[in-house]
Amino acid sequence: MRGSGCEQGGESLIDIMDDYPHLSGAGYPHKLCLIETINLNEGGHPMSSKNIVYVGVDVDDTAFHGAGIVRESGELFEFKCKPDQGVLRRKLNELFGDGYEIHLCYEACYLGYSLYRFLRKAGIHCDIIAPSLIPVKAGTRVKTDRLDAIKLAEYYAKDLLTSIYVPDETDEEVRDILRSRNILVKQRKMLKTHILSACKRYDIRFQEETGFKTNWTDQHIAWLKTRATTFQRPLCQTDIEMLLAHYTGLSESRELQKPATSIFEHY
């Protein structure tokens, strides 16, 4: 280890300790080296001496309420701004400037990961908090956006909050398209059930009238479209045609015709 570690006048403290072993008993070189080590990051540059301000933001579509706490001094900052990423960034600059290192958190909400990614790109440490895992104080009944922001900041400063996993943008896109696909598949299934029920009410019986046994083939759909034009009741005809148009539109989607696993082939 000679020649590495903390330097003092061109000579490392490890070298000094080796040359003067009696100093080790007092722990002197160890303490100096420890002090130097904890003030250096992996790149060998001095670490930031700024105090950290822990900011909790209560996100709402009408306003952002925020509170910041400096753990060392106990200072409390409060602010309110428009629900806009750029406005929030400017507000943070106004309050803290370059005097503090900002650590910010907000509860998982309708914003998804957009605010998280915006702040991270702006150089601000950000965490998204799992709402269900936020500690609840016994007997707390008053709940306002302002108090929620202060509570978030307090718990954040005390490391009592649990952050959620934030996927990268590609993972998020795949998840979103799978969710959308599942919704459309369920809609198509519900439409099938509803169309068959409507046919029974209107006395349209594909299997009995044609002799074919399988529903939802191309032949079945074509027959239903033709059969609907023979109705003597215009409203019933409109009902069936509307349902078939919706079903056909879903069924013609290329993504719904392929298995869900095919989505991953693009990534």
Secondary structure as the mmCIF struct_conf table of DSSP 4:
data_model
#
loop_
_struct_conf.conf_type_id
_struct_conf.id
_struct_conf.beg_label_comp_id
_struct_conf.beg_label_asym_id
_struct_conf.beg_label_seq_id
_struct_conf.end_label_comp_id
_struct_conf.end_label_asym_id
_struct_conf.end_label_seq_id
TURN_TY1_P TURN_TY1_P1 ARG A 2 GLY A 3
BEND BEND1 GLY A 5 GLY A 5
STRN STRN1 GLU A 7 GLN A 8
TURN_TY1_P TURN_TY1_P2 GLY A 9 GLY A 10
STRN STRN2 GLU A 11 SER A 12
HELX_RH_AL_P HELX_RH_AL_P1 LEU A 13 ASP A 19
HELX_RH_AL_P HELX_RH_AL_P2 PRO A 21 SER A 24
TURN_TY1_P TURN_TY1_P3 GLY A 25 GLY A 27
HELX_RH_AL_P HELX_RH_AL_P3 TYR A 28 ILE A 38
TURN_TY1_P TURN_TY1_P4 ASN A 39 ASN A 39
STRN STRN3 LEU A 40 LEU A 40
TURN_TY1_P TURN_TY1_P5 GLU A 42 GLY A 43
BEND BEND2 GLY A 44 HIS A 45
STRN STRN4 PRO A 46 PRO A 46
HELX_LH_PP_P HELX_LH_PP_P1 MET A 47 SER A 48
HELX_LH_PP_P HELX_LH_PP_P2 LYS A 50 LYS A 50
STRN STRN5 ASN A 51 VAL A 59
BEND BEND3 ASP A 61 THR A 62
STRN STRN6 PHE A 64 VAL A 70
TURN_TY1_P TURN_TY1_P6 ARG A 71 SER A 73
STRN STRN7 LEU A 76 CYS A 81
BEND BEND4 PRO A 83 PRO A 83
HELX_RH_AL_P HELX_RH_AL_P4 GLN A 85 PHE A 96
TURN_TY1_P TURN_TY1_P7 GLY A 97 GLY A 99
STRN STRN8 TYR A 100 GLU A 107
BEND BEND5 ALA A 108 ALA A 108
TURN_TY1_P TURN_TY1_P8 TYR A 110 TYR A 113
HELX_RH_AL_P HELX_RH_AL_P5 SER A 114 LYS A 121
TURN_TY1_P TURN_TY1_P9 ALA A 122 GLY A 123
STRN STRN9 HIS A 125 ILE A 129
HELX_RH_3T_P HELX_RH_3T_P1 PRO A 131 LEU A 133
BEND BEND6 ILE A 134 ILE A 134
TURN_TY1_P TURN_TY1_P10 ALA A 138 GLY A 139
HELX_RH_AL_P HELX_RH_AL_P6 ASP A 145 ALA A 157
TURN_TY1_P TURN_TY1_P11 LYS A 158 ASP A 159
STRN STRN10 SER A 163 SER A 163
HELX_LH_PP_P HELX_LH_PP_P3 ILE A 164 TYR A 165
HELX_RH_AL_P HELX_RH_AL_P7 GLU A 169 ARG A 201
TURN_TY1_P TURN_TY1_P12 TYR A 202 ASP A 203
HELX_RH_AL_P HELX_RH_AL_P8 PHE A 206 THR A 210
BEND BEND7 ASN A 215 THR A 217
HELX_RH_AL_P HELX_RH_AL_P9 ASP A 218 ALA A 228
TURN_TY1_P TURN_TY1_P13 THR A 229 THR A 230
BEND BEND8 GLN A 232 GLN A 232
HELX_RH_AL_P HELX_RH_AL_P10 PRO A 234 SER A 251
TURN_TY1_P TURN_TY1_P14 GLU A 252 GLU A 252
HELX_RH_AL_P HELX_RH_AL_P11 ARG A 254 GLN A 257
BEND BEND9 LYS A 258 LYS A 258
HELX_RH_3T_P HELX_RH_3T_P2 ALA A 260 HIS A 266
#
